[in-house]
Amino acid sequence: PDQMQLFNETEKEADVSAKEPELEEITYKRRKSKGQRDIQLEGLEEEVVEHRLSSEEQVCSCCGDNLHEMSTEERRELKIVPAKAKVLKHIKYVYSCRKCDKENTTTPVKTAPS
């Protein structure tokens, strides 16, 4: 029955004659600094992916007339690609003359430059 009295110690210890503190109103508003994301992403490589309707889909559903490009909507995402290792295979093609091979003539062999 006395469980409700366990948490009343603050009210018992409080000074009732003390003046209530005044509430302060914050008069300024914080503004988000614009353009910070653009500055941070400035040196990164940019890949553009365009999403277009096919010519069959560029038809008005009401009248059947062709639609035209009115504007664009842009969304930017940060794409993180982990480091990659790949094998770079160099292939040099070697060329010779078939006519000289048939006639058993000595012909110079040419190799493509690397």
C-alpha positions as CSV (number, residue, x, y, z in Angstrom):
1,P,0.0,0.0,0.0
2,D,2.9,2.4,0.6
3,Q,4.5,1.9,-2.8
4,M,3.3,5.2,-4.1
5,Q,5.3,7.0,-1.4
6,L,8.6,5.6,-2.7
7,F,8.9,8.2,-5.4
8,N,7.7,11.3,-3.5
9,E,11.1,12.2,-2.0
10,T,11.5,15.1,-4.5
11,E,8.2,16.7,-3.3
12,K,9.2,16.2,0.3
13,E,12.6,17.8,-0.1
14,A,11.5,20.7,-2.3
15,D,11.4,24.3,-1.0
16,V,7.8,25.5,-1.6
17,S,8.7,29.1,-0.9
18,A,11.4,29.2,-3.7
19,K,10.5,31.2,-6.8
20,E,9.8,29.3,-10.0
21,P,12.5,29.9,-12.7
22,E,11.5,32.0,-15.6
23,L,11.2,30.3,-19.0
24,E,13.5,31.7,-21.7
25,E,12.2,31.8,-25.2
26,I,14.7,31.1,-28.0
27,T,14.4,34.0,-30.4
28,Y,16.8,32.8,-33.2
29,K,16.3,29.9,-35.6
30,R,19.1,27.8,-37.0
31,R,19.4,27.7,-40.7
32,K,20.7,24.8,-42.6
33,S,23.7,25.8,-44.6
34,K,22.9,25.3,-48.2
35,G,25.3,23.8,-50.7
36,Q,27.5,21.9,-48.2
37,R,26.7,18.6,-49.8
38,D,27.7,19.9,-53.2
39,I,31.0,21.1,-51.9
40,Q,31.7,17.8,-50.2
41,L,30.9,15.8,-53.4
42,E,32.7,18.2,-55.7
43,G,35.8,16.0,-56.5
44,L,34.0,12.7,-57.0
45,E,33.4,11.0,-60.3
46,E,29.9,11.5,-61.5
47,E,27.9,8.8,-63.4
48,V,24.7,9.9,-65.1
49,V,21.8,7.5,-65.5
50,E,18.9,8.7,-67.7
51,H,15.4,7.3,-67.4
52,R,13.4,8.0,-70.5
53,L,10.1,6.7,-71.9
54,S,10.3,4.6,-75.0
55,S,8.7,6.2,-78.1
56,E,5.7,3.8,-77.7
57,E,5.2,5.1,-74.2
58,Q,5.3,8.8,-75.2
59,V,1.7,8.9,-76.1
60,C,-1.0,10.8,-74.3
61,S,-3.5,8.5,-72.6
62,C,-6.4,11.0,-73.2
63,C,-6.1,12.1,-76.8
64,G,-3.4,9.8,-78.3
65,D,-1.1,12.7,-79.3
66,N,2.7,12.6,-78.8
67,L,4.1,13.8,-75.5
68,H,7.1,16.2,-75.4
69,E,9.9,16.5,-72.8
70,M,8.7,19.2,-70.5
71,S,11.3,19.2,-67.7
72,T,13.6,16.9,-65.7
73,E,13.8,15.7,-62.1
74,E,17.2,15.1,-60.6
75,R,18.1,12.9,-57.7
76,R,21.6,12.4,-56.5
77,E,22.8,9.4,-54.6
78,L,26.2,8.5,-53.1
79,K,27.3,5.2,-54.5
80,I,30.3,3.6,-52.7
81,V,32.2,1.0,-54.6
82,P,34.7,-1.0,-52.6
83,A,38.2,-1.4,-54.0
84,K,38.6,-3.8,-56.8
85,A,41.5,-5.8,-58.2
86,K,41.4,-7.0,-61.7
87,V,43.8,-8.7,-64.2
88,L,44.7,-6.5,-67.1
89,K,45.4,-8.9,-70.0
90,H,47.4,-7.4,-72.9
91,I,47.0,-9.2,-76.2
92,K,49.4,-8.3,-79.1
93,Y,48.2,-9.5,-82.5
94,V,50.9,-10.7,-84.9
95,Y,50.4,-10.3,-88.6
96,S,51.8,-12.0,-91.7
97,C,51.1,-12.1,-95.4
98,R,49.1,-15.1,-96.7
99,K,50.2,-14.7,-100.2
100,C,53.9,-14.8,-99.2
101,D,53.2,-17.8,-97.0
102,K,51.6,-19.7,-100.1
103,E,54.6,-18.8,-102.3
104,N,57.1,-19.7,-99.6
105,T,58.6,-16.2,-99.8
106,T,60.3,-14.9,-96.7
107,T,58.0,-12.2,-95.3
108,P,58.5,-9.9,-92.3
109,V,56.2,-10.6,-89.4
110,K,54.6,-7.5,-87.9
111,T,53.5,-7.3,-84.3
112,A,51.0,-4.6,-83.1
113,P,52.6,-2.0,-80.8
114,S,51.8,-2.2,-77.1
